[in-house]
């Protein structure tokens, strides 16, 4: 697909009941073995849908964003006739990265190494300096390698596998929820690279996919959220958590201010004012739906025992001073949670080095951890026990 629209009809299957889900975690070697990471890069990241950008970042003809699918560089751009296209971000001559960061390009992309030039709209090789010096040069076979690109309710994803199911199929059932939050009409107000976390990427995902640790490890969340009503839905390609907020005012001033001042974005129901929602799209994209903003987080392996974080926050254009203050409160509260989580995953990564360790049984609260483990095993072609 090049325009972000899917023509494939998709069947939305009902979510699995967490209590009925088989709960078996991954073999600990998969968190420690460099060969396992190499397999994951080939079999998971190079064959799955990876978050790239928001449509607002690619709104003008010629606008582009660079991203990665696992460790593979990818270029996403808006063509001059309004379509979205994606290519591997590599010159066909000597492998130089073509573009970096984000910006606007003209109708041709010129490599900064030797000047090979490509059509920005379709990737054709247009020109080669001193082309007569080549004994063989078939320009028709040396265009940019294409990648797939699709849009999910305003979020742009890329995929290097031409045979993978469409993004619409992979996320069947998720779009109505995202549309309720008006994702396509939001704008970026904060984004960055929060560095690396000291654990394997799957430890980070496991931690995100359960609230069982919240009463022990996140006192702030326990003051804000009604843990007894913290629920999970398991879908084939994604997971949803609903975390209703408590009615009782928190004893913490920042949390109490957030509870009192937060207002739902336009289009949300009143009950959405009282709920934090967390979505995980396999294998490594999270979308946090708050009453005041939407956050996206891309989880990427940075070696076997480190994970890189890329994130962005979105809000409606024209948000007023009170809303912006509430959004800053939200970031402050979640920064505290992140610091707590970084310590948790560091401890897990250290602990799983213990000889003889295998994960114990998982509770119903950890159903999504088992769900994720099954998908990793399936992606790697490993048999379930």
TANOR-V704981 format. One record per residue. N is the residue number from 0. RES is the residue in one letter. PHI is phi as a letter, one per 40 degrees, with the letter a starting at -180 (none if undefined). Layout:
n:N res:RES phi:PHI
n:N res:RES phi:PHI
This chain:
n:0 res:X phi:none
n:1 res:X phi:b
n:2 res:X phi:b
n:3 res:X phi:g
n:4 res:X phi:b
n:5 res:X phi:c
n:6 res:X phi:b
n:7 res:X phi:c
n:8 res:X phi:c
n:9 res:X phi:b
n:10 res:X phi:c
n:11 res:X phi:c
n:12 res:X phi:c
n:13 res:X phi:c
n:14 res:X phi:c
n:15 res:X phi:c
n:16 res:X phi:c
n:17 res:X phi:d
n:18 res:X phi:c
n:19 res:X phi:c
n:20 res:X phi:c
n:21 res:X phi:c
n:22 res:X phi:b
n:23 res:X phi:b
n:24 res:X phi:c
n:25 res:X phi:c
n:26 res:X phi:c
n:27 res:X phi:d
n:28 res:X phi:c
n:29 res:X phi:c
n:30 res:X phi:c
n:31 res:X phi:b
n:32 res:X phi:c
n:33 res:X phi:d
n:34 res:X phi:c
n:35 res:X phi:c
n:36 res:X phi:c
n:37 res:X phi:c
n:38 res:X phi:c
n:39 res:X phi:c
n:40 res:X phi:c
n:41 res:X phi:c
n:42 res:X phi:c
n:43 res:X phi:b
n:44 res:X phi:c
n:45 res:X phi:c
n:46 res:X phi:b
n:47 res:X phi:b
n:48 res:X phi:c
n:49 res:X phi:b
n:50 res:X phi:c
n:51 res:X phi:b
n:52 res:X phi:a
n:53 res:X phi:b
n:54 res:X phi:d
n:55 res:X phi:c
n:56 res:X phi:c
n:57 res:X phi:b
n:58 res:X phi:c
n:59 res:X phi:c
n:60 res:X phi:d
n:61 res:X phi:g
n:62 res:X phi:c
n:63 res:X phi:a
n:64 res:X phi:b
n:65 res:X phi:b
n:66 res:X phi:a
n:67 res:X phi:b
n:68 res:X phi:b
n:69 res:X phi:g
n:70 res:X phi:b
n:71 res:X phi:c
n:72 res:X phi:c
n:73 res:X phi:b
n:74 res:X phi:b
n:75 res:X phi:b
n:76 res:X phi:a
n:77 res:X phi:c
n:78 res:X phi:c
n:79 res:X phi:c
n:80 res:X phi:b
n:81 res:X phi:g
n:82 res:X phi:c
n:83 res:X phi:c
n:84 res:X phi:b
n:85 res:X phi:b
n:86 res:X phi:b
n:87 res:X phi:c
n:88 res:X phi:c
n:89 res:X phi:a
n:90 res:X phi:c
n:91 res:X phi:c
n:92 res:X phi:c
n:93 res:X phi:b
n:94 res:X phi:g
n:95 res:X phi:c
n:96 res:X phi:c
n:97 res:X phi:c
n:98 res:X phi:b
n:99 res:X phi:b
n:100 res:X phi:g
n:101 res:X phi:a
n:102 res:X phi:i
n:103 res:X phi:b
n:104 res:X phi:b
n:105 res:X phi:c
n:106 res:X phi:c
n:107 res:X phi:b
n:108 res:X phi:b
n:109 res:X phi:b
n:110 res:X phi:c
n:111 res:X phi:c
n:112 res:X phi:c
n:113 res:X phi:b
n:114 res:X phi:g
n:115 res:X phi:c
n:116 res:X phi:b
n:117 res:X phi:b
n:118 res:X phi:c
n:119 res:X phi:c
n:120 res:X phi:c
n:121 res:X phi:b
n:122 res:X phi:g
n:123 res:X phi:c
n:124 res:X phi:c
n:125 res:X phi:c
n:126 res:X phi:a
n:127 res:X phi:b
n:128 res:X phi:d
n:129 res:X phi:f
n:130 res:X phi:c
n:131 res:X phi:c
n:132 res:X phi:c
n:133 res:X phi:c
n:134 res:X phi:c
n:135 res:X phi:b
n:136 res:X phi:a
n:137 res:X phi:b
n:138 res:X phi:c
n:139 res:X phi:c
n:140 res:X phi:b
n:141 res:X phi:b
n:142 res:X phi:c
n:143 res:X phi:c
n:144 res:X phi:c
n:145 res:X phi:c
n:146 res:X phi:b
n:147 res:X phi:c
n:148 res:X phi:a
n:149 res:X phi:a
n:150 res:X phi:b
n:151 res:X phi:b
n:152 res:X phi:f
n:153 res:X phi:h
n:154 res:X phi:c
n:155 res:X phi:c
n:156 res:X phi:b
n:157 res:X phi:b
n:158 res:X phi:a
n:159 res:X phi:c
n:160 res:X phi:c
n:161 res:X phi:c
n:162 res:X phi:b
n:163 res:X phi:c
n:164 res:X phi:d
n:165 res:X phi:c
n:166 res:X phi:c
n:167 res:X phi:c
n:168 res:X phi:c
n:169 res:X phi:c
n:170 res:X phi:b
n:171 res:X phi:d
n:172 res:X phi:g
n:173 res:X phi:c
n:174 res:X phi:c
n:175 res:X phi:d
n:176 res:X phi:c
n:177 res:X phi:c
n:178 res:X phi:c
n:179 res:X phi:c
n:180 res:X phi:c
n:181 res:X phi:g
n:182 res:X phi:d
n:183 res:X phi:c
n:184 res:X phi:c
n:185 res:X phi:c
n:186 res:X phi:b
n:187 res:X phi:c
n:188 res:X phi:b
n:189 res:X phi:a
n:190 res:X phi:a
n:191 res:X phi:i
n:192 res:X phi:b
n:193 res:X phi:c
n:194 res:X phi:g
n:195 res:X phi:b
n:196 res:X phi:b
n:197 res:X phi:c
n:198 res:X phi:a
n:199 res:X phi:d
n:200 res:X phi:d
n:201 res:X phi:c
n:202 res:X phi:c
n:203 res:X phi:c
n:204 res:X phi:c
n:205 res:X phi:d
n:206 res:X phi:c
n:207 res:X phi:c
n:208 res:X phi:c
n:209 res:X phi:a
n:210 res:X phi:b
n:211 res:X phi:d
n:212 res:X phi:c
n:213 res:X phi:d
n:214 res:X phi:c
n:215 res:X phi:c
n:216 res:X phi:b
n:217 res:X phi:b
n:218 res:X phi:c
n:219 res:X phi:c
n:220 res:X phi:c
n:221 res:X phi:c
n:222 res:X phi:c
n:223 res:X phi:c
n:224 res:X phi:b
n:225 res:X phi:c
n:226 res:X phi:d
n:227 res:X phi:c
n:228 res:X phi:b
n:229 res:X phi:c
n:230 res:X phi:b
n:231 res:X phi:b
n:232 res:X phi:b
n:233 res:X phi:b
n:234 res:X phi:b
n:235 res:X phi:d
n:236 res:X phi:b
n:237 res:X phi:a
n:238 res:X phi:b
n:239 res:X phi:b
n:240 res:X phi:b
n:241 res:X phi:b
n:242 res:X phi:b
n:243 res:X phi:c
n:244 res:X phi:c
n:245 res:X phi:c
n:246 res:X phi:c
n:247 res:X phi:c
n:248 res:X phi:c
n:249 res:X phi:c
n:250 res:X phi:c
n:251 res:X phi:c
n:252 res:X phi:c
n:253 res:X phi:c
n:254 res:X phi:c
n:255 res:X phi:c
n:256 res:X phi:c
n:257 res:X phi:c
n:258 res:X phi:d
n:259 res:X phi:c
n:260 res:X phi:c
n:261 res:X phi:c
n:262 res:X phi:b
n:263 res:X phi:c
n:264 res:X phi:c
n:265 res:X phi:d
n:266 res:X phi:g
n:267 res:X phi:c
n:268 res:X phi:c
n:269 res:X phi:c
n:270 res:X phi:c
n:271 res:X phi:c
n:272 res:X phi:c
n:273 res:X phi:b
n:274 res:X phi:b
n:275 res:X phi:b
n:276 res:X phi:b
n:277 res:X phi:b
n:278 res:X phi:b
n:279 res:X phi:b
n:280 res:X phi:b
n:281 res:X phi:c
n:282 res:X phi:b
n:283 res:X phi:a
n:284 res:X phi:b
n:285 res:X phi:b
n:286 res:X phi:b
n:287 res:X phi:b
n:288 res:X phi:b
n:289 res:X phi:b
n:290 res:X phi:c
n:291 res:X phi:b
n:292 res:X phi:a
n:293 res:X phi:b
n:294 res:X phi:b
n:295 res:X phi:b
n:296 res:X phi:b
n:297 res:X phi:b
n:298 res:X phi:b
n:299 res:X phi:b
n:300 res:X phi:c
n:301 res:X phi:b
n:302 res:X phi:g
n:303 res:X phi:c
n:304 res:X phi:b
n:305 res:X phi:a
n:306 res:X phi:b
n:307 res:X phi:c
n:308 res:X phi:b
n:309 res:X phi:b
n:310 res:X phi:a
n:311 res:X phi:a
n:312 res:X phi:b
n:313 res:X phi:b
n:314 res:X phi:a
n:315 res:X phi:c
n:316 res:X phi:d
n:317 res:X phi:g
n:318 res:X phi:c
n:319 res:X phi:c
n:320 res:X phi:d
n:321 res:X phi:c
n:322 res:X phi:c
n:323 res:X phi:c
n:324 res:X phi:c
n:325 res:X phi:c
n:326 res:X phi:c
n:327 res:X phi:c
n:328 res:X phi:d
n:329 res:X phi:d
n:330 res:X phi:c
n:331 res:X phi:c
n:332 res:X phi:c
n:333 res:X phi:c
n:334 res:X phi:c
n:335 res:X phi:c
n:336 res:X phi:c
n:337 res:X phi:c
n:338 res:X phi:c
n:339 res:X phi:c
n:340 res:X phi:c
n:341 res:X phi:d
n:342 res:X phi:c
n:343 res:X phi:c
n:344 res:X phi:c
n:345 res:X phi:c
n:346 res:X phi:c
n:347 res:X phi:c
n:348 res:X phi:c
n:349 res:X phi:c
n:350 res:X phi:c
n:351 res:X phi:c
n:352 res:X phi:c
n:353 res:X phi:c
n:354 res:X phi:c
n:355 res:X phi:g
n:356 res:X phi:c
n:357 res:X phi:b
n:358 res:X phi:c
n:359 res:X phi:c
n:360 res:X phi:c
n:361 res:X phi:b
n:362 res:X phi:c
n:363 res:X phi:c
n:364 res:X phi:c
n:365 res:X phi:b
n:366 res:X phi:d
n:367 res:X phi:c
n:368 res:X phi:c
n:369 res:X phi:c
n:370 res:X phi:d
n:371 res:X phi:c
n:372 res:X phi:d
n:373 res:X phi:c
n:374 res:X phi:c
n:375 res:X phi:c
n:376 res:X phi:c
n:377 res:X phi:c
n:378 res:X phi:c
n:379 res:X phi:c
n:380 res:X phi:g
n:381 res:X phi:c
n:382 res:X phi:c
n:383 res:X phi:c
n:384 res:X phi:c
